[in-house]
Amino acid sequence: MSSKRIYSQGYGQMAQERFAAGWDTFLLTFMFNPLGEGPKRMKQLMQEEVTATYYKILTRMYRTPQKLKTHHLPLWISAPDFPVAKQQKGSFLDAKINDGCLTSAPMGPISVI
């Protein structure tokens, strides 16, 4: 079994356990100003920004998040969403910036302790 599949199953299991425990779930979509980089670097910059946003929100939710166990922290699973051919077209301006790439992150489940 590939490592990508193992990670995917592990994250899925973590999310399901939190859903079962009654945590709330949200979907975050990050749209970026033009990054002016190639696809690989663009993906890296987007991931860095999502990670920075996660930590910023985390420190607003918990005074000292470092002291909490991992299973008490919000779970963000983020992935870049590169455009593909679709029947229904969106805004051209949205697709033009960063070649249409954005990042989505199901935020949650969240539980406030």
CORJO-V654307 format. One record per residue. SS is DSSP state (a for helix, b for strand, c for the rest). NEAR is the number of other C-alpha atoms within 8 Angstrom. Layout:
ss | near
SS | NEAR
SS | NEAR
This chain:
ss | near
c | 4
c | 5
a | 6
a | 6
a | 8
a | 9
a | 8
a | 8
a | 8
a | 8
a | 9
a | 8
a | 8
a | 8
a | 11
a | 8
a | 8
a | 10
a | 11
a | 7
c | 6
c | 6
c | 11
b | 9
b | 10
b | 8
b | 8
b | 8
b | 8
b | 8
c | 6
c | 9
c | 6
c | 6
c | 7
c | 6
c | 6
c | 6
a | 6
a | 6
a | 8
a | 12
a | 9
a | 8
a | 8
a | 12
a | 9
a | 8
a | 8
a | 10
a | 8
a | 8
a | 8
a | 9
a | 8
a | 8
a | 8
a | 10
a | 10
a | 7
a | 7
c | 7
c | 6
c | 7
a | 9
a | 5
a | 5
c | 8
c | 7
a | 5
a | 5
a | 8
c | 10
c | 11
c | 9
b | 9
b | 8
b | 10
b | 7
b | 10
b | 8
c | 8
c | 8
c | 4
c | 4
c | 5
c | 4
c | 4
c | 5
c | 6
c | 6
a | 6
a | 6
a | 8
a | 12
a | 8
a | 11
a | 13
a | 8
a | 10
c | 11
b | 13
b | 12
b | 12
b | 11
b | 11
b | 13
b | 12
b | 13
b | 11
c | 9
c | 4
c | 3
